[in-house]
């Protein structure tokens, strides 16, 4: 089958894995079942898992060596917070397009890559394609309504709705558009949200109203399950606020009202969630709060004074 393709890799799948033993088989099966008229690769980065994730990846790499391209770390790289994971994966990426799928999510449509590549190949003004998703939580399937039909995603929705609006495991984008990815975006504690904003500033984003993927919400070991209210939670909150403020500057204020609205709502929701942090937030974010609209500033001061719940 491999010999029927040209040697050029069209899609590189980036798959980050850490202690995903209960889920990784579903993820890898979603890759190897893809039916395409072009060659693709799956770069599977195991970040020194302490369970049997690496063993399962080795099994698939031996069975599908033309697809599964593993990276095995002996020391956890995520904890270093120095961008080592991205550098390791990007160093061996060959595709024209990048598809994303973390080790606890999986694809259900064997034509997912083909449909998305076909769309982007025929629509050069689009930067990314994404799809609808089945959202699974430990309690069962969640309702996650977005759009009723396939359509363009307005940039206002990309900015205001955060990282869970466009599910990471559904994303496929043009690799070259990340060549000038801003450093401040790369420093954010999450990767999908700033990436979606960056791509929305570079071109149009298309939403396929088909559930081609399954996203696990708050699965064991996932980012959503680890996001607890503690000092790290506060640092993560700050990193997103700074990222949004920097994107506002990066886009030369064209979407100033949208960014300020998102920043204000984000700070207000955090204050209501963790009111004990109000003095620290007003100190750390004083320059950013100063630029919010008066409605947001008044609401923030009411929260600080304890007269708004």
C-alpha positions as CSV (number, residue, x, y, z in Angstrom):
1,X,0.0,0.0,0.0
2,X,2.8,2.4,0.9
3,X,4.4,2.1,-2.5
4,X,1.3,3.4,-4.3
5,X,1.8,6.8,-2.7
6,X,4.3,9.5,-3.6
7,X,7.0,9.8,-1.1
8,X,5.8,13.3,0.1
9,X,4.1,13.2,3.5
10,X,1.0,15.3,3.3
11,X,-0.2,15.1,6.9
12,X,1.8,14.8,10.1
13,X,-0.2,13.9,13.2
14,X,1.1,15.2,16.4
15,X,0.1,13.0,19.3
16,X,1.3,13.8,22.9
17,X,1.0,10.9,25.4
18,X,1.5,10.8,29.1
19,X,0.1,7.9,31.2
20,X,-2.7,7.3,28.7
21,X,-2.6,3.5,29.0
22,X,-6.4,3.1,29.3
23,X,-7.0,5.1,26.1
24,X,-4.0,5.0,23.8
25,X,-5.1,1.9,21.8
26,X,-8.3,3.8,20.7
27,X,-6.1,6.8,19.7
28,X,-3.6,4.8,17.7
29,X,-6.4,2.7,16.0
30,X,-8.0,6.0,14.9
31,X,-4.7,6.8,13.1
32,X,-4.0,3.5,11.4
33,X,-7.6,3.1,10.1
34,X,-7.4,6.4,8.1
35,X,-8.1,5.9,4.4
36,X,-6.4,8.4,2.3
37,X,-5.0,8.9,-1.2
38,X,-1.9,10.5,0.3
39,X,0.8,9.3,2.8
40,X,0.7,10.5,6.4
41,X,2.6,9.9,9.5
42,X,1.7,9.9,13.2
43,X,4.5,11.3,15.5
44,X,3.6,9.8,18.9
45,X,5.6,11.5,21.7
46,X,5.6,9.5,25.0
47,X,6.6,11.9,27.8
48,X,8.2,9.3,30.1
49,X,4.9,7.6,31.0
50,X,5.0,5.5,34.2
51,X,2.3,3.1,33.0
52,X,2.4,0.9,29.9
53,X,1.7,3.6,27.3
54,X,5.2,3.3,25.8
55,X,4.8,-0.5,25.5
56,X,1.5,-0.1,23.5
57,X,3.1,2.6,21.3
58,X,6.0,0.2,20.5
59,X,3.5,-2.5,19.6
60,X,1.8,-0.2,17.0
61,X,5.1,1.2,15.8
62,X,6.3,-2.3,15.0
63,X,3.1,-3.2,13.3
64,X,2.6,0.0,11.3
65,X,6.2,1.4,10.9
66,X,5.1,3.5,7.8
67,X,2.6,5.4,10.0
68,X,3.6,5.4,13.7
69,X,6.8,7.4,14.3
70,X,7.5,7.2,18.1
71,X,9.5,9.4,20.4
72,X,10.2,8.0,23.8
73,X,11.4,10.3,26.6
74,X,13.3,9.0,29.6
75,X,12.6,12.2,31.6
76,X,9.3,14.1,31.6
77,X,9.6,17.1,29.4
78,X,6.3,18.8,30.1
79,X,7.5,19.6,33.7
80,X,10.5,21.4,32.3
81,X,8.2,24.0,30.7
82,X,10.9,25.0,28.2
83,X,9.3,24.0,24.9
84,X,11.3,20.7,24.6
85,X,8.2,18.7,23.5
86,X,7.4,21.0,20.6
87,X,11.0,21.0,19.5
88,X,11.3,17.2,19.6
89,X,8.1,16.7,17.6
90,X,8.7,19.5,15.1
91,X,12.2,18.3,14.3
92,X,10.9,15.2,12.6
93,X,7.7,16.6,11.2
94,X,7.5,16.3,7.4
95,X,3.9,17.0,6.5
96,X,2.3,19.9,4.6
97,X,-0.5,19.8,7.2
98,X,-0.5,19.2,10.9
99,X,-3.3,17.2,12.6
100,X,-3.5,17.1,16.4
101,X,-4.8,14.3,18.7
102,X,-3.7,13.8,22.3
103,X,-3.4,10.2,23.6
104,X,-6.6,10.2,25.5
105,X,-8.8,11.3,22.5
106,X,-9.5,9.3,19.3
107,X,-10.8,9.5,15.8
108,X,-13.9,7.7,14.7
109,X,-14.2,8.6,11.0
110,X,-11.8,6.7,8.7
111,X,-12.1,9.5,6.2
112,X,-11.4,12.3,8.6
113,X,-8.0,13.3,7.2
114,X,-9.1,12.9,3.6
115,X,-12.1,15.1,4.1
116,X,-10.1,17.8,5.8
117,X,-7.2,17.8,3.4
118,X,-9.6,17.9,0.4
119,X,-11.2,21.0,1.8
120,X,-8.0,22.8,2.5
121,X,-6.5,21.9,-0.8
122,X,-9.5,23.4,-2.6
123,X,-9.8,26.5,-0.3
124,X,-6.4,28.2,0.0
125,X,-7.7,31.1,2.0
126,X,-8.5,28.8,4.9
127,X,-5.9,28.2,7.6
128,X,-7.5,25.4,9.5
129,X,-10.3,22.8,9.3
130,X,-11.9,21.3,12.4
131,X,-14.9,19.0,13.1
132,X,-17.6,18.4,15.5
133,X,-16.9,15.9,18.3
134,X,-18.5,13.4,20.7
135,X,-17.6,14.7,24.1
136,X,-17.2,11.9,26.8
137,X,-16.9,12.6,30.5
138,X,-16.6,10.0,33.3
139,X,-20.4,10.4,33.7
140,X,-21.2,9.8,30.1
141,X,-21.6,11.8,26.8
142,X,-22.0,15.5,27.2
143,X,-24.1,17.8,25.0
144,X,-21.7,20.3,23.4
145,X,-23.7,22.4,20.9
146,X,-21.9,24.8,18.6
147,X,-23.2,25.1,15.1
148,X,-26.1,23.4,13.3
149,X,-24.4,23.3,9.9
150,X,-21.0,23.2,8.5
151,X,-19.7,26.8,8.3
152,X,-16.9,29.2,8.8
153,X,-16.0,29.9,12.5
154,X,-16.1,33.7,13.1
155,X,-13.0,35.0,14.8
156,X,-15.2,36.4,17.6
157,X,-16.2,32.9,18.5
158,X,-12.6,31.6,18.4
159,X,-11.5,34.4,20.9
160,X,-14.5,34.5,23.2
161,X,-15.2,30.7,23.6
162,X,-11.8,29.6,24.7
163,X,-9.9,26.3,24.1
164,X,-12.8,24.0,24.4
165,X,-14.7,25.5,21.5
166,X,-12.5,23.9,18.8
167,X,-11.5,20.5,20.1
168,X,-7.8,19.8,19.7
169,X,-8.3,16.3,18.3
170,X,-10.3,17.7,15.4
171,X,-7.8,20.3,14.2
172,X,-5.9,20.2,10.9
173,X,-3.9,23.2,9.8
174,X,-1.3,24.4,7.3
175,X,2.1,23.8,8.8
176,X,3.8,26.9,7.4
177,X,1.4,29.1,9.2
178,X,3.1,28.3,12.5
179,X,6.5,29.4,11.2
180,X,6.0,32.8,12.8
181,X,4.1,31.6,15.9
182,X,4.7,34.3,18.5
183,X,6.8,33.4,21.6
184,X,4.2,34.7,24.0
185,X,1.7,32.2,22.6
186,X,4.1,29.4,22.9
187,X,4.6,30.3,26.6
188,X,0.9,29.9,27.4
189,X,0.1,26.9,29.6
190,X,-2.3,25.5,27.0
191,X,-1.5,25.0,23.3
192,X,-4.8,24.7,21.5
193,X,-6.4,28.0,22.4
194,X,-3.5,30.3,21.4
195,X,-3.0,28.2,18.3
196,X,-6.6,28.6,17.2
197,X,-6.4,32.4,17.7
198,X,-3.2,32.6,15.7
199,X,-4.7,30.6,12.9
200,X,-7.9,32.7,12.9
201,X,-5.7,35.8,12.4
202,X,-3.9,34.1,9.5
203,X,-7.0,32.9,7.6
204,X,-10.5,31.5,7.8
205,X,-11.4,28.4,9.9
206,X,-13.9,25.9,8.7
207,X,-16.1,23.8,10.9
208,X,-17.3,20.4,9.5
209,X,-20.6,19.6,11.2
210,X,-19.7,15.9,11.4
211,X,-18.7,14.1,14.6
212,X,-15.5,12.6,13.3
213,X,-13.7,12.5,16.7
214,X,-14.2,11.7,20.3
215,X,-12.9,14.1,23.0
216,X,-12.5,12.9,26.5
217,X,-13.4,15.6,29.1
218,X,-11.8,15.2,32.5
219,X,-10.4,11.7,31.7
220,X,-7.8,10.2,34.0
221,X,-4.5,12.1,33.5
222,X,-6.0,14.7,31.1
223,X,-5.3,18.4,31.4
224,X,-9.0,19.1,32.4
225,X,-8.8,16.6,35.2
226,X,-5.5,18.1,36.6
227,X,-6.7,21.7,36.5
228,X,-7.3,22.1,40.2
229,X,-7.6,25.3,42.2
230,X,-4.0,25.9,43.6
231,X,-1.0,28.0,42.9
232,X,-0.4,26.3,39.5
233,X,-4.1,27.0,38.6
234,X,-3.4,30.7,39.3
235,X,-0.2,30.7,37.2
236,X,-2.2,29.1,34.4
237,X,-4.9,31.7,34.7
238,X,-2.3,34.5,34.4
239,X,-0.6,32.9,31.4
240,X,-4.0,32.9,29.5
241,X,-4.7,36.5,30.4
242,X,-1.2,37.6,29.3
243,X,-1.6,35.6,26.1
244,X,-4.9,37.3,25.3
245,X,-3.5,40.7,26.0
246,X,-0.4,40.1,23.8
247,X,-2.6,38.8,21.0
248,X,-4.6,42.0,21.2
249,X,-1.3,44.0,20.6
250,X,-0.1,41.5,18.0
251,X,-3.3,42.0,16.0
252,X,-2.8,45.8,16.3
253,X,-6.0,46.4,18.2
254,X,-8.3,45.3,15.3
255,X,-10.2,43.0,17.6
256,X,-9.6,45.1,20.8
257,X,-13.2,45.0,22.0
258,X,-13.4,41.3,21.6
259,X,-10.1,40.6,23.4
260,X,-11.0,43.0,26.2
261,X,-14.4,41.4,26.6
262,X,-12.8,38.0,26.9
263,X,-10.1,39.2,29.3
264,X,-12.7,40.9,31.5
265,X,-15.0,37.9,31.6
266,X,-12.1,35.6,32.4
267,X,-10.9,37.7,35.3
268,X,-14.4,38.1,36.7
269,X,-15.1,34.4,36.5
270,X,-11.8,33.6,38.2
271,X,-12.5,36.1,41.0
272,X,-15.9,34.6,41.6
273,X,-14.3,31.1,41.7
274,X,-11.4,32.1,44.0
275,X,-12.4,35.3,45.8
276,X,-9.4,35.0,48.2
277,X,-7.1,36.0,45.3
278,X,-8.8,39.3,44.6
279,X,-6.1,41.6,46.0
280,X,-3.3,39.6,44.3
281,X,-5.2,39.7,41.0
282,X,-5.7,43.5,41.2
283,X,-2.0,43.8,41.9
284,X,-0.7,41.4,39.2
285,X,-3.1,42.5,36.5
286,X,-3.4,46.2,37.3
287,X,-2.1,47.4,33.9
288,X,-4.5,45.0,32.0
289,X,-7.5,45.8,34.2
290,X,-6.9,49.5,33.5
291,X,-7.7,49.0,29.8
292,X,-11.0,47.1,30.3
293,X,-14.3,48.9,29.7
294,X,-16.1,50.7,32.5
295,X,-18.8,48.0,32.9
296,X,-16.2,45.4,33.5
297,X,-14.1,47.6,35.8
298,X,-17.2,48.4,37.9
299,X,-18.1,44.7,38.2
300,X,-14.5,43.9,39.2
301,X,-14.5,46.6,41.9
302,X,-17.9,45.4,43.3
303,X,-16.4,41.9,43.5
304,X,-13.3,43.3,45.3
305,X,-15.6,45.1,47.8
306,X,-17.7,42.1,48.3
307,X,-20.9,43.6,47.0
308,X,-21.2,41.4,43.9
309,X,-21.7,37.6,43.9
